[in-house]
Amino acid sequence: MPLIVTSASGANGNGYGALLAFDRDGKALGRFSDDDRIVDPRGLAPGPEPGLLFLNSAERVLALDSVGKVVRDTGAIAGLNPGGGTFGPDGRYYIGLRGAQTVLALPPTLISPGEPVLPNGVVPFPRGFGFNPAGKLFLASGVGPDGKGDNLIFAFSGDRRRPVRLVEDPELSPLDLLVAPNGNVVVSSERPFGAPDAVTTVREYDPESGRLVRVFSASRPAEFRKPRGLRFGPDGFLYCTAQDEVVAFDFADGRCLGAVVLFARLFGQALAFFPP
């Protein structure tokens, strides 16, 4: 099953501004799609319908088929500025809006502009989010490119206008968040954000108390600089994109399994395992 990675471009990382494919041995397979609507891509998620991959790209959201052809397109949505994306328990596609500082829900048909599910400005800079099976939403609030923001994780359940501060970890600076199969909240972190000597980790928290459960650290030969998108693979391992690489961790015992992809200027933002 190929691994698909979004590579940032320009001021966001000087990567390729493309959707790149790799085989399970880490060999580069080239661009997954050459469609010119893919510009500095960000969030990425397989859809609930088999054979569809959803992608956040500049001011639009796209759905691609198994050969990289765009089959659905929201069209340009002014001011969208999307970050990460994931599907919720209700089957809708949710994306983080970096400009409006909220989370937007779109139907998987992509035929409407969607609706915000949290108030605008709910956090200074959304840095990843995820749902548990009951629909509880966990949102990472991080530091933006301008250096402003905070480093917290909020939980929303029931009335989503009433966020609860779940995690206040002085060692946390979140870049992406997902809910693990065991129900815990897993976050990639770079502290201080953007610093050349930043401490980079993946951190696991209890979803009820916010207690730090484990810290995953990379080991040689993985460099693990600028960690970003997280995803569990079909093998149960936890994968994280980073500068020039994708790093894997054995989630059962916490071991770093090293870099499964090495690719200069990757500047990965999100990843997905997507069958051909």
N, C-alpha and C positions, 0 to 999 in steps of 0.2 A: 504494500500500500504506500504510494508516494507521500512524501512530506512536503507540504506547500507552505512557503514562508513569505510574508510581506516584507519588502526591503524599503526603508525610508530613503528620501532623497533630499538634496539641497541643504538648507539650513537645519533640517531635521536629522542629519546624519551623513550626508554625502554618500549615500548608498546608491541603489540602482533605480529607485522609483518604480519597482516592478514586482510582480508576483512570480516567485521563483520555485522551481520544483527540484526535489532531491529524491534519490532512491533510498532504500532502507540501509544501504551501506554508506550513505553520505555523499554519493557521487552526484554532481550537478547534472540535471537533465535540461537546463535552460529555462526560459520563460514558460510558465504554465499558460499564459495568454498574452497575445500581442495587441489586444484591443486598446485603442488610444484613449479610451475613457478611464483607464487605470493610471492614476496619477498620484504619486506619493501615497500608496495604499497603507491602510492601518488595520482596523479590526477585521477578523476573518472567522467564519464559523460554518461548519457543515449544517445544512438545513434539515428539518424533520422529514422532508421528502427525499428519498434516495436519489443521489446523483446531482444534487444542487449544493453549491458552495457560495455563501454570501460574503460580500466584500464591501468595506467602507473605503471609498476613494474620493478624496477632495470633497466636492459638494453633492455627491450622489451615493446611493447604495446600489450595488449590482448583484445579480445572481448568475453564476456561471455553471455550465454543465460539465460533464466528466472530461471533455476535451478542451476546456477553457473558453468555450463560446459563451458570450453574454446572452442570456435568454430572458432576463428581467432587468429593468432599469427604472429607478424612481424618477429619472431626469434630474436636472440640476435643481437643488434646493438651496436658495440663497441663505448664506450664513450657517450652513449645516456644521461644518468643521468637526467631523466625527473622529472619535478615538476608537476604543475597543468595542467589540460586538459579541453578543451571545444570544441564544434562544432561551426564552423563559418557559416555565411550566405550562403557560397558556398557549404556547406555539407561536407567539409573536417574536419578532426579531428586535432586540433591544440594543441601542447604541449609546455610548457616552458622548455628550456634546460638550466640547471643550470651551466654546465661546459662550453658550447659554448656561453652562455649568449645571447641567441636569442630565437626565436619561430619557431618551425618546424610544417609544415602542412603535414598530411598523408591522403591518400584516405581512405574512410571507409572500403574498402576491405582489407586494411593492406598488400597489395601485393607489395608495393614498399617502399623504405626507406624514402620517402618523400623529401621535399625541405624546406630550411629555407626561411621565408618570411620577415625577418629583417636581417640586417648585423650581423655577429658574433661580440660579444662584444658590442652590442648596449647599454646594461646597465650592471653595475657591478654584479647584482644578481637579476634575474627576480623573482617577488613575486606575480604572478597572473596577468591575463589579461582577456579582454572580448571585444566583438564586439557589436556595435549598428546595427539595421537592415540595415543601409546603407553601412555597411562594415567597418566603422571607428573602428580602433583598439586602445584600451586603455591598457597601460602596466604599472604595478606598479614596481618600482625599489626600492629594499629594502636592508637590511643589511644581509650578509651571516653569516654562522656559525663561520667564522674567524673574525667577527666583522668589516669587510670592506664592503663598499657600500655607498649608499645614500638613501634618503627617499623622492622620487619624484614619480609623475605619468606623463607619457608621452602619447600624442595622435599622431596617425599616420593615415593620410588619403591621398589618391592619391599616391604620391611618398613616399613610406614607408621608404625611406632612409633619410627623413627629419623629424625627431621627433620634436614635439612641446612640450615644458614644460607646462603642464596643471595645475598641483597642486604642490605648494611649501608651505606646511603647517608645521610649526615648531612642531606641536604636533603629526605628522603622522610618524608611522613606519610600513609600509604595510606588510601584510602577505598573503592576497589573495584579489582579485578584481573580481567584476562582474558588469554587466550593469543591472539595475533594470527595471521593466516593465514601469516605468515612464521616462526612458531614462537617469536617473542620474547614476553616477558612485558610487558604494558602495565598501568600503574597510574595512577589518578587520585590527586592528592596536594594536601593543604592543610597548609602548614607555617608556623607552629605551628598545630596543630589548634584550631579555634574562635576564633582571634585575629582581631580586626577588620582587621588589616593583614597577614593571612596571605598567603604566596606560593602561588598556585594554579597547578598544572601537570599535564600528563600525561607520565609518564616511561616510557621503554622500556628493557628490560634484556635482556641475553643470557641465555638459559635454562640455559646450562652454567656460565659463569663468574660470572654476576651483574653483569657490567660494564654501566655505563650507556651506552646506545647513542645515545639522543636525548632531548631535552626539548621537549615541545610546550607553547607558551604562547599564550594567547588574545590577540587584538588587537581594537581597537575595530571595531564598536560592542559587541562581546560584553564583558560585565563578568566573567563566569566566577567568581562567588563561590560558595563551598560546593559544589565539584564532588563528584559521587557516582558514579552508575552509568554504566558503559561498555558500548557495543555497536557492532559493525560493521554497517553497513547493506548492503542489496543492491547499492548503488552502490560499495561498497568503502571508503566514507568511515568515519571513526571518529566516533562520537557520544558525548557526555557530558552527563548531566543536571546541573543546577546550580540555584541560587536564581533563580527568575523566568525561566529560559531553558533551552534545550537547544542546546549548541554543537557544531559540526561541524569536523573537521579532515581535510585531505587526507592520508591516511596515506602516500601515495607520496612526497610532497615535504615534508611537515611543516607546510604552511600552515594557519593558522586560517581557516575559511571563514565565520566569524561565527555569530551566533545564528540557528538555523533555526526556533526557537520562542521567542516572547516572551509570557510569561503571568504576570501578577502573582501572587505567593504560590504559585508552582508547587512549590517545595521538592522537586524531583524526586529520587527515590531509585534507580529502575531504569527501563529502557526496552526496548521490543521493537518490531520491525516485524512486523506481523501482518496477513496478507491477509484481506479481508472474505469 
